[in-house]
Amino acid sequence: MTTNEKVSIIRNEMKLKGLDAYIIPSTDPHISEYVPEHWSSRSFVSGFNGSAGTVVITQSVAGVWTDGRYFLQAEQQLAGSEFQLFRLGNDGVDDYPAWLCKNLKSGNVVGFDGNVFQINLVEGLISKLNDYGINVNSDYNLIDVVWKDRPTLPKNLIFEHTIEFSGESTKSKLTRIREELKANNCNATILCTLDDICWTFNIRGNDVKFNPVCLAFAIITLDKATLYIFPEKVPHQISENLITLNVQLKDYSKFNKDVSLIEKSNIYIDKARTNYNVIKSLKSDNKVISGVSISTRFKAVKNKIEINNIKNAMQRDGVALANFQYWLETSFAKGEELDELKAMAKLRACRASQENFYGESFNTIAGFAGNGAIIHYGADEKTNKKIDDSTFFLLDSGGQYLDGTTDITRVFHLGTPTDEEKTDYTNVLKGMIDLNMAKFPKGTRGSQLDVLARKALWDRFENYKHGTGHGVGCFMNVHEGPQSIRTEENSTKLELGMICSNEPGIYRANKWGVRIENLIVVVEDTTSEFDIFYKFDNLTLYPIETKNVKKELLNDIQLNWLNSYNQEVYEKLSVTMNDELKNWLKEKTKAI
């Protein structure tokens, strides 16, 4: 079935239901970034498979709304279909709620499935559309009509994330959550997000690609907890352990009904991380207290064991990358043909040889030349480019290890970089270093630091259309909140133990992309007469390629940072390397 045929079937169903527009988001009932295939509805209907985007279908228009990370990818994947691309963030481009307000009439009806929309999004949509007399109905799942062979939900076995890796018991986590509930005058909280649930109960799974999580819901009260999960997924020992903590196990399918039975309770709900059907199902005698999920806030602050574990994972990850780059360079020197897919497979094999490796933390972005300018590029047989010595090869990748999650971007050049390439690379590096060296008072938000990563580019009237930093989990989701470093305001303050990425970039369409990324953790710096000050410590251990650097663009402080960092990388990685790889690394980390 073609994309246009799918749209036609949905339009016919819309007529039968009396809908004038239908919205298909990227998420699932758990508000996930990466979803099981069963819920990849937006991708199935439109053909665009980037991790962020929304489809809106009316009788005359089929549109995909996405942001600057995916413009080039969406253009390619929507080509040949009737889908129009709406480039969010560009001048004159409305977001889809504003577009609906302008293109529908009073009395029209917008439909969607409330099971896959977060509460705050639906509340905002209702508020905007009702101002124009446009009605909203969240009761419609039209995907089953068009997706006849829809995949079933995964029911893979879960496993325990043991205390040696988690650093905190489930009992302790439940106790802390309940203390916070009491502090907010609540007697229950509802969890839909898989990472929050897996963190709270110290379990992991493989129901979702790249994220080691399992399908589940949870309700936690002051005296008990209920975990909603397919029973065949739970090994006997885990079941026994949870029961001793007064955690009741119920079938995944019972969650919605149990929500509807809650009464006369003050319920703490994160409206950005809970699907709309939850709040719609609650009885009117319940009171909802909204805020950032308690478990999300706790999870973001890594304990000492987690931080030590991720440092160990980073060391092994760095060795894996060194083996990969050594292979890349020596293979090219021998005249072997290289391409993006071959590079991805080799990198995966290098990581898989490391202790505690579980899988990749996201789909590797291996972009040579113009493909590197596609911010969230994913190589396939159609787009796969050969890698040669003509320009940059951008590699953004990460691993899931039992003791940590990694995410790193480096840019390689198998030849001699041009002056323009070196200028781009160095200005991105300057931003990365300046953010890394930041010292900031307690209470600082990521949005207040973002400019440090962009200033060298802004000085040249250049920019990048993505955030500078996202939170990262510990053997968990590679993209984790609530903290971030980006231009958009985020009220979350950076706290000790929070891990963020630091990844400025520049992208020249059809030429190359440059992004340099390390993971950093918030640590205490000093206490002065004015305030308590924090700083960032590096977690990532891998050389920053100096042959791409235009040395005269760096000031002395930046240059010293670069040389010191590369020396640290050599000292920490070389201890487990054979002489051949160690000598190669010594050359890569030589001071400039």
C-alpha positions in Angstrom: 0.0 0.0 0.0 1.4 3.4 -1.0 1.5 6.4 1.3 -1.1 8.2 -0.7 -3.4 5.1 -0.5 -3.1 5.1 3.3 -4.0 8.8 3.4 -7.0 8.1 1.2 -8.3 5.3 3.6 -7.9 7.6 6.6 -9.8 10.4 4.8 -12.7 8.0 4.1 -12.8 7.0 7.7 -12.7 10.6 8.8 -15.8 11.3 6.7 -17.6 8.4 8.4 -16.7 9.7 11.8 -17.5 13.3 11.1 -13.9 14.5 11.5 -12.4 17.4 9.6 -8.8 16.8 10.7 -6.9 13.9 12.2 -3.7 14.1 14.1 -1.1 11.3 14.4 1.8 12.0 16.9 5.1 10.1 17.2 4.5 8.7 20.7 2.8 5.8 22.4 0.8 5.5 25.6 4.1 5.8 27.5 5.1 9.1 25.8 8.2 7.4 24.5 10.8 8.8 22.0 11.5 5.4 20.6 8.4 3.3 20.4 7.7 -0.4 19.7 6.7 -1.0 16.1 3.1 -1.5 17.2 2.9 2.3 17.9 5.0 3.6 15.0 1.8 5.0 13.4 3.2 8.3 12.2 6.0 6.6 10.4 3.7 3.9 9.0 1.3 6.5 7.5 3.7 9.1 6.2 7.0 7.2 5.5 8.9 9.7 7.6 10.7 7.9 10.4 12.6 10.6 12.3 12.1 10.3 16.0 10.1 13.6 16.3 7.3 14.8 14.1 3.5 15.1 13.9 1.1 14.2 11.0 -2.1 16.2 10.4 -4.5 15.0 7.7 -7.5 17.0 6.4 -9.6 16.4 3.3 -7.3 18.6 1.3 -3.9 18.6 3.0 -1.6 16.0 4.5 1.3 17.5 6.4 4.3 16.5 8.5 5.5 19.0 11.1 9.1 18.5 12.3 12.0 20.6 13.5 15.4 21.5 12.0 17.1 18.3 13.0 15.0 16.4 10.4 14.4 18.8 7.5 16.7 17.1 5.0 15.6 13.6 6.1 12.0 14.5 5.8 12.4 16.0 2.4 13.9 12.8 1.1 11.4 10.4 2.8 8.3 12.4 1.8 9.3 12.9 -1.8 6.8 11.5 -4.2 3.9 11.5 -1.8 1.3 14.1 -1.2 2.7 14.9 2.2 3.9 18.5 2.7 6.7 19.3 5.0 6.1 22.1 7.5 9.5 23.3 8.8 9.0 24.2 12.4 11.1 27.2 13.5 11.3 28.8 10.0 9.8 32.2 9.5 6.1 32.0 8.5 5.7 28.4 9.5 2.9 27.9 12.1 2.9 24.9 14.4 0.1 22.5 13.7 -2.4 23.9 16.3 -2.0 27.4 14.8 -2.3 25.9 11.3 -5.5 24.1 12.3 -7.0 27.3 13.7 -6.3 29.1 10.4 -7.4 26.3 8.1 -10.5 24.9 9.8 -13.9 26.6 10.4 -16.0 27.0 13.5 -17.9 23.8 14.1 -15.3 21.6 12.6 -14.0 18.6 14.6 -10.4 17.6 15.1 -9.9 13.9 16.1 -7.0 11.9 17.6 -6.3 9.0 19.9 -6.0 10.3 23.5 -4.1 7.2 24.4 -1.0 8.5 22.6 -1.1 12.2 23.5 0.3 13.7 26.6 -2.1 15.6 28.9 -0.5 19.1 28.6 -0.4 18.9 24.8 -4.1 18.0 24.6 -5.1 20.7 27.1 -3.2 23.3 25.1 -4.8 22.1 21.9 -8.3 22.2 23.3 -7.7 25.7 24.6 -6.5 27.0 21.2 -9.0 25.3 19.0 -12.0 26.1 21.2 -11.2 29.8 20.9 -12.0 29.4 17.2 -15.1 27.3 17.8 -13.3 24.2 16.7 -14.2 21.0 18.6 -11.8 18.3 19.8 -12.5 14.6 20.2 -9.8 12.2 21.6 -11.8 9.0 21.2 -10.6 8.0 17.7 -8.0 5.4 16.7 -8.1 5.4 13.0 -4.7 3.6 12.6 -6.2 0.1 13.0 -8.4 0.8 10.0 -5.5 1.3 7.7 -2.9 -0.9 9.4 -4.4 -4.4 9.0 -1.2 -6.3 9.8 -0.2 -4.1 12.7 2.6 -5.8 14.9 1.6 -7.1 18.3 3.0 -5.7 21.5 6.3 -7.1 22.6 6.4 -9.5 25.6 10.1 -10.0 26.2 11.4 -11.1 29.6 12.6 -8.4 32.0 15.6 -8.6 34.2 16.8 -7.0 37.4 19.1 -4.0 37.4 21.1 -5.0 40.4 22.3 -2.8 43.2 25.9 -2.9 42.0 24.7 -1.0 39.0 21.8 1.0 40.3 23.4 2.1 43.5 20.0 2.3 45.3 17.4 -0.3 46.2 13.8 -0.3 45.0 12.7 0.0 48.7 14.7 3.2 49.1 13.4 4.6 45.9 9.8 3.9 46.8 10.4 5.4 50.3 11.8 8.6 48.7 8.9 8.9 46.3 6.3 8.5 49.1 8.1 11.1 51.2 7.8 13.5 48.2 4.1 12.6 47.8 3.4 13.5 51.4 5.3 16.8 51.0 3.0 17.6 48.1 -0.2 16.6 50.1 -0.7 13.6 47.7 -1.5 10.0 48.4 -0.8 8.5 44.9 1.1 9.0 41.7 0.6 7.5 38.3 3.6 6.6 36.1 3.3 5.9 32.3 6.8 6.5 31.1 8.9 3.4 30.8 12.2 4.9 32.0 10.6 6.1 35.2 9.0 2.8 35.9 12.2 0.8 35.2 14.2 3.1 37.3 11.8 3.0 40.3 11.6 -0.9 40.3 15.2 -1.5 39.2 14.1 -3.6 36.2 15.2 -3.5 32.6 14.0 -5.0 29.3 14.3 -5.0 25.6 10.8 -4.0 24.4 12.0 -0.8 22.8 14.9 -0.4 20.3 17.9 1.3 21.9 16.3 1.9 25.3 16.6 -1.0 27.8 13.1 -0.7 29.1 9.9 -2.8 29.2 6.2 -2.0 28.6 4.5 -1.3 31.9 2.4 1.2 33.9 2.6 1.9 37.6 0.4 3.4 40.4 2.2 4.2 43.6 0.3 5.0 46.8 1.5 5.7 50.3 1.3 2.1 51.4 1.5 0.0 48.2 2.5 0.0 44.6 1.0 -1.7 41.5 3.1 -2.6 38.5 1.0 -3.3 35.4 3.0 -5.6 33.1 2.3 -8.7 31.0 2.8 -11.6 33.5 4.8 -13.7 31.1 7.4 -11.0 31.1 8.3 -11.4 34.7 10.7 -14.1 36.0 9.7 -15.7 39.2 12.5 -14.3 41.3 11.7 -10.7 40.3 8.1 -11.3 41.1 9.0 -12.7 44.5 11.3 -9.7 45.2 8.6 -7.2 44.3 5.9 -8.9 46.4 8.1 -8.6 49.5 8.1 -4.8 48.9 4.3 -4.8 48.8 4.4 -4.3 45.0 1.4 -6.0 43.4 1.7 -7.3 39.8 -1.3 -6.9 37.5 -1.8 -7.6 33.8 -0.8 -4.7 31.6 -4.3 -4.5 30.2 -5.9 -3.8 33.6 -4.3 -0.4 34.0 -6.9 1.8 32.4 -9.7 0.2 34.3 -7.9 0.5 37.7 -7.3 4.2 37.0 -11.0 4.7 36.5 -11.6 3.1 40.0 -9.5 5.5 41.9 -11.6 7.8 44.1 -11.2 10.7 46.5 -7.5 10.9 46.1 -4.9 13.6 45.6 -2.9 12.3 42.6 0.5 13.6 41.6 0.7 13.6 37.8 3.3 14.9 35.3 1.1 16.2 32.5 4.0 16.2 30.1 4.7 12.5 30.7 1.2 11.0 31.1 -1.2 10.1 28.4 -4.5 12.0 28.2 -6.7 8.9 28.7 -5.4 8.7 32.2 -6.7 12.1 33.3 -9.9 11.6 31.2 -10.6 8.3 33.0 -10.2 9.7 36.6 -13.4 10.2 38.6 -14.3 13.8 39.3 -13.8 13.4 43.1 -10.1 13.1 42.6 -7.8 16.1 42.7 -4.8 16.3 40.3 -1.6 18.0 41.5 0.7 18.4 38.5 4.5 18.8 38.3 7.6 17.2 37.0 7.4 13.5 37.8 9.0 12.7 41.2 10.9 9.7 39.7 12.1 11.8 36.8 13.7 14.3 39.1 15.2 11.7 41.3 16.5 9.7 38.3 18.2 12.7 36.8 20.6 13.0 39.8 23.0 10.1 39.5 24.4 8.6 42.7 28.1 8.0 43.3 27.9 4.4 42.3 26.2 5.3 39.0 28.7 8.0 38.2 31.6 5.7 38.9 30.0 3.0 36.8 29.5 5.3 33.8 33.2 6.4 34.0 34.1 2.7 33.7 31.7 2.3 30.8 33.2 5.4 29.1 36.7 3.9 29.4 35.7 0.8 27.6 33.6 2.8 25.1 36.7 4.9 24.3 38.8 1.7 23.6 36.0 0.4 21.3 36.1 3.7 19.3 39.9 3.6 19.2 39.8 0.2 17.7 37.2 1.4 15.2 39.1 4.5 14.1 42.3 2.5 13.8 40.5 0.1 11.5 39.0 3.0 9.5 42.3 4.6 8.8 44.3 1.5 8.2 41.7 0.0 5.9 41.6 3.2 3.8 45.4 3.2 3.6 45.3 -0.3 2.3 42.9 0.7 -0.5 39.8 -1.1 0.9 36.4 0.3 -0.1 34.6 1.9 2.9 31.1 3.2 3.2 28.7 4.4 6.0 27.0 1.0 6.5 30.3 -0.9 6.7 31.5 1.7 9.2 28.4 1.3 11.3 28.7 -2.5 11.4 32.4 -2.3 12.4 31.7 0.2 15.2 28.9 -2.0 16.5 31.3 -5.0 16.5 34.0 -3.0 18.4 31.5 -2.1 21.1 30.1 -5.6 21.3 33.5 -6.9 22.2 33.6 -4.8 25.4 32.5 -6.1 28.8 28.9 -5.4 29.9 27.9 -4.3 26.4 24.1 -4.6 25.9 23.4 -2.8 22.7 23.5 0.6 20.9 21.9 3.6 22.7 20.5 5.0 19.5 20.7 4.5 15.7 24.3 5.4 14.7 24.6 8.6 12.7 27.3 7.8 10.2 27.3 10.7 7.7 30.0 11.2 5.1 30.1 14.5 3.2 26.6 15.9 2.7 25.0 13.2 4.7 26.8 14.5 7.7 24.7 17.7 7.3 21.5 15.8 8.0 21.4 16.2 11.7 19.6 12.9 12.6 20.7 11.0 9.5 20.3 7.3 9.3 22.2 5.4 6.6 20.4 2.8 4.5 21.0 1.0 1.2 19.6 4.0 -0.7 21.5 6.8 1.0 24.7 4.9 1.8 27.8 6.9 0.7 31.3 5.7 0.1 33.9 7.2 2.5 37.0 8.7 1.0 39.6 11.3 1.8 37.7 14.3 0.3 35.9 15.7 3.3 34.5 15.1 6.8 32.9 11.9 8.1 30.6 12.6 11.1 30.0 9.8 13.5 27.5 10.2 16.3 27.0 6.9 18.2 26.5 5.4 21.6 26.4 2.2 23.6 24.3 0.7 26.3 26.3 -1.1 28.9 25.0 -2.6 32.1 27.0 0.1 34.0 26.2 3.1 31.8 24.9 4.8 28.6 27.3 6.5 26.2 26.8 9.1 23.5 29.7 10.6 21.6 30.2 12.5 18.3 33.5 12.8 16.5 34.4 14.0 13.1 37.1 12.2 11.0 39.0 13.2 7.9 41.0 10.6 6.0 42.7 13.3 3.9 43.8 16.9 4.5 41.1 19.3 5.7 40.6 22.5 3.8 40.8 25.9 5.4 37.0 26.2 5.4 36.6 22.7 6.9 39.1 23.5 9.7 37.4 26.8 10.4 34.0 25.2 10.9 35.5 22.4 13.0 37.4 24.8 15.2 34.5 27.2 15.8 32.4 24.2 16.9 35.2 23.0 19.1 35.6 26.4 20.7 31.9 26.3 21.8 32.2 22.8 23.1 35.3 23.8 25.2 33.8 27.0 26.5 30.7 25.3 27.7 32.8 22.5 29.2 34.9 25.0 31.2 31.8 26.9 32.5 31.6 27.8 36.2 28.2 28.7 37.4 26.3 29.4 40.6 24.0 26.9 42.2 20.5 27.3 40.7 21.7 28.0 37.1 19.5 26.6 34.3 20.8 25.1 31.1 19.3 27.8 29.0 21.6 30.3 30.7 24.7 28.5 29.6 23.7 27.6 26.0 25.1 30.8 24.5 28.6 29.7 25.6 28.5 26.8 23.0 27.1 29.1 20.2 29.1 32.3 20.6 31.9 31.4 18.2 29.3 30.6 15.6 27.1 33.5 16.3 30.1 35.8 15.9 30.1 34.6 12.3 26.3 34.8 11.9 26.1 31.0 12.0 24.0 28.7 14.1 22.7 25.1 14.6 19.1 24.1 14.8 19.2 21.7 17.8 19.8 21.8 21.5 23.3 21.9 22.8 22.7 19.3 25.6 20.3 16.7 26.8 20.2 14.6 29.9 21.5 11.1 29.6 20.4 8.0 31.6 22.5 5.3 33.3 21.8 2.1 31.4 18.6 3.9 30.4 17.3 6.3 27.8 20.1 8.2 26.0 17.7 11.2 25.9 16.6 12.0 29.4 15.0 14.9 31.2 14.2 17.1 32.9 17.4 19.0 32.4 18.7 20.4 29.1 21.1 22.9 27.7 19.3 24.8 24.8 18.1 28.3 23.9 14.5 27.5 24.8 13.7 28.2 28.5 13.6 25.2 30.8 12.9 25.9 34.5 14.9 22.9 35.6 18.0 23.9 37.5 21.3 22.0 37.0 21.9 19.9 40.0 25.0 17.9 41.3 25.1 14.5 39.6 23.1 15.5 36.5 24.6 14.2 33.3 24.3 16.3 30.0 25.6 16.1 26.5 27.7 19.0 25.2 27.3 18.9 21.4 27.4 22.1 19.3 27.6 21.7 15.6 27.4 23.3 12.1 25.8 21.9 9.0 26.5 22.9 5.4 23.9 21.3 3.2 25.3 18.9 0.6 28.9 19.6 1.8 29.5 18.3 5.4 28.5 18.4 9.0 30.5 19.1 12.1 29.4 18.1 15.6 31.7 17.4 18.6 30.1 15.8 21.6 31.2 14.8 25.1 29.1 13.8 28.1 29.6 16.0 31.2 28.4 15.7 34.8 27.6 18.6 37.2 30.1 18.7 40.1 30.8 21.2 42.9 33.5 23.7 42.2 33.9 26.1 45.2 32.0 28.2 47.7 32.8 31.9 47.6 31.4 34.8 49.6 28.8 35.2 46.8 27.5 31.7 46.2 28.1 28.0 45.8 29.6 27.4 42.4 29.3 24.3 40.2 31.3 23.2 37.1 31.3 20.3 34.6 33.6 17.3 34.7 34.1 15.3 31.5 32.9 11.7 31.4 33.7 10.9 27.7 37.1 9.6 27.0 38.1 9.9 23.3 40.6 12.1 21.5 39.5 15.2 19.7 41.1 15.2 16.3 43.7 17.9 16.2 44.5 17.8 12.5 41.1 19.3 11.9 41.9 22.2 14.2 42.9 25.7 13.0 45.2 26.4 15.9 45.3 30.2 15.6 41.5 30.4 16.2 41.9 29.0 19.7 42.9 31.2 22.6 45.6 30.0 25.1 43.0 28.7 27.6 41.1 26.7 24.9 44.3 25.3 23.5 45.5 24.2 26.9 42.2 22.6 27.6 42.4 20.6 24.3 45.9 19.4 24.9 45.2 18.5 28.6 42.0 16.6 27.6 43.8 14.6 24.9 46.6 13.8 27.3 44.0 12.6 29.9 42.4 10.4 27.2 45.8 8.8 26.4 46.6 8.1 30.1 43.2 6.5 30.8 42.7 4.5 27.6 46.2 3.3 26.8 46.4 1.1 30.0 44.3 -1.6 28.4 45.7 -1.3 24.8 48.3 -3.4 23.0 51.4 -1.6 21.8 50.2 -1.1 18.3 47.0 0.6 19.3 48.8 2.5 22.1 51.3 4.0 19.7 48.5 5.0 17.4 46.7 6.7 20.3 49.8 8.5 21.4 50.1 10.1 18.0 46.4 11.1 18.0 46.7 12.8 21.4 50.0 14.6 20.8 49.8 18.3 21.9 49.6 20.9 19.2 
